[in-house]
Amino acid sequence: MKWRKMTGLLMTGSIAAGMLFGCGGKDEGNTTDTKGEEVQESTAKDEKEPVTLRILLAAGSGTGMDEIIDEALAENYPEIQVEWEMINWNDLNTKMQTYIQSGLPDIIVGKATDAVTYGKMGILGDLAGKPYLDNVNEVGTESVTVDGKVYGLAFDAMYQGIIYNRKVFEENHVEIPTTYEELDAAIQTFKDAGITPFATHFVDTWSIGNLAMQFAMGDVFSKDPLWGDKFRSGEVSFVDSPEYRQAYENIKKIYDNTWQDETFSIEETASDAKFIEGEAAMKAPGFCPTDTLYTLDENFDYGLFPYPNATGDAKLLFQADTTFMKNENSDEAVNEAVDKVFTLLTENKEMVGEICDITMKAPMIKDVETTYPDPSRNDIEKYADANEIVNVDIGNNQLQWGGFQDENAKAIAEWLQGDITIDAALKAADDRKDNSLQ
Amino acid sequence: MRKRTLNQRMAGQYAILVLPGLILFTLGMMIPLCMAFSYSFTSWNGLDATKKWVGLDNYIKLFQDKYVRDAWLFTIKFTVLNTVIQNIAALLLALLLDSTIKAKSLFRTIIFIPCLISAIIAGFVWLRIYGSVLPALNEILGTDINFMLFGSKETVLTGLVIANNWQWVGYWMLIYLAGLQSVPHELLEAAKVDGANAVQKFLKITLPMLAPAITICVVGITTGSLKVYDLLVSSTKGGPGYASTSIIMQIYNTAIAGRQYGYGSAMSITLIAVLLLIAVIQLKWLKKREVQM
């Protein structure tokens, strides 16, 4: 009977050993402190000592940014090695929740709103006073500044408004609308010509949420830049705000003049394909530059104009996008290496141009030349020269996206489909006041 | 020294062999479950170092939350429809493939293939089918059928049930097929000799013998449907509005996107309790009806 017991023990031991080895081993050079946090063990005693940086890249698309940066680092700072982790931006919050418990990467690449969110939690390093910030467009730096602390390096940006098909506008002799009345007239002209005025894809509820904030920027935050803070303190509400009601009505106008039967059934690529084929005159919401339209048709000629408002003085919306953030708790050697990487990102104009040519986003680094085809560039420069651009993060940093704007978008979708009234949709936003900012 | 009995020695050996699995189960399931239970009594946002104790507030809020109620309603409707349709369809297909039709292997393969793709891909595929492929048929045939099932609150559940059944009916069909093929032929022949027709043979012999397979399929489809998430993420995203938001999606949106980890944990604990209850009730009721040879 003894041999049976021995056999049982041996089998148990081998199964357990297999599972332990199968789960992976420790990385070389890493140690774990008593709180369970993973701390990068720095062996750098001088500048040339090798340092490995962990970078979490939450990019909306596979940019190739990692390879370009790796090449530039190999040339300029060969002692710096990078371990990249690439995820979709939608997964950043989940990852951050995990890494906050287990140990943040050294550099996190997200959006400007992420820098504000996580900066306020005290987990991001303050870049204020760093010399490389002088190479960053001030508007971009403002987007990531909270109470004088700069929580990120704004790398690129997008412009938001209504994208329009230049050919369709020219063929139908329609001028760019600036007021609601002019927009109504343009809509009617297109309908008479058998063209759907707006291309939309409301199955992607985020597009409704974007529209809501973009209309709010024109009618709400343009009049009261602190509306979001007042909302939280109870001074204003969605239900009692004629401007927010108008913003919702504007979305309804777009819904009434789009492919209603399809908008909740087709996603963005299918909608863009129909837009490019001339089935619609305008696309809402629209982000420029856009690699999606370019991928579908390299020769598609489009422009960008601001969402009209009541007074005809609507501004084009600007949003700092890709932002590099630093872990507050890295050690000295890692901090030095991060500064070198950030210096590279702001001084190597050729590298920045190369990255922006792939992502097709406007660089926030000064004096960077890009060569990607952008039919909307002239429009954007026109509004920029006339100082008719406003930072949409004024609103986004007061009313957070996750748990507030995205949920409000679903309530708007219910209203658009006739399931609830506009008052109920506005009240749903008021009922979520506690989730409007964390 | 008191000698251990054979049963005691066997029990000890069984315990040793079960130990690794038990350790993994404890680490991977029980500990996170206990942690989620403790978080459910806090207002933690998933990021802060501190977790503020709020007692039963999350559970009280849960029962007053319209969105949670609607998510449960959708999930229950989805589950009931799936359980009924998938079981009947799988059984009928199994009966067909257990008959004397030609090319059985080909049909079995075709029906089973959708099980091999992930639910995320299935959702994306059906979004395209409803949004672009089937509407193109209207243009070809000159008809005006509304194929945009994901486009409205009234039809989105139907669209999702079709997509889900298309993906999983093959899997359950194989289980019923195995059950059918294990029914002793002597019983069926004896019944035939006694004058039983096809329907009587099916109801009196085949169906009772299939009870174990029915148990597996009903419990499997029910618990799987209650946990639907991937299909929704890639197809309707829970919309239009909240029309196709399942309870798992509501938990994710609350805990992760909405950074209300404590409240989301309370929803999760409730879901686990419901899943356990349903599984226990189903197993007890269905086990009674199983025929043991």
Interface residues (C-beta under 8 A of the other chain):
Chain A: M1 R4 K5 G8 L9 M11 T12 I15 A16 M19 N93 T94 M96 Q97 I100 M121 F202 V203 D204 T205 D261 E262 T263 F264 S265 I266 E267 A270 G402 G403 F404 D406 E407 K410 A411 A413 E414 Q417 D419 N435 Q438
Chain B: R9 Q13 I16 L17 L19 P20 I23 L24 N45 G46 L47 D48 L127 R128 Y130 G131 S132 P135 N146 M148 L149 F150 G151 S152 K153 T236 K237 G238 G239 P240 G241 Y242 A243 T245 N253 T254 I256 A257 G258 R259 Q260 Y261
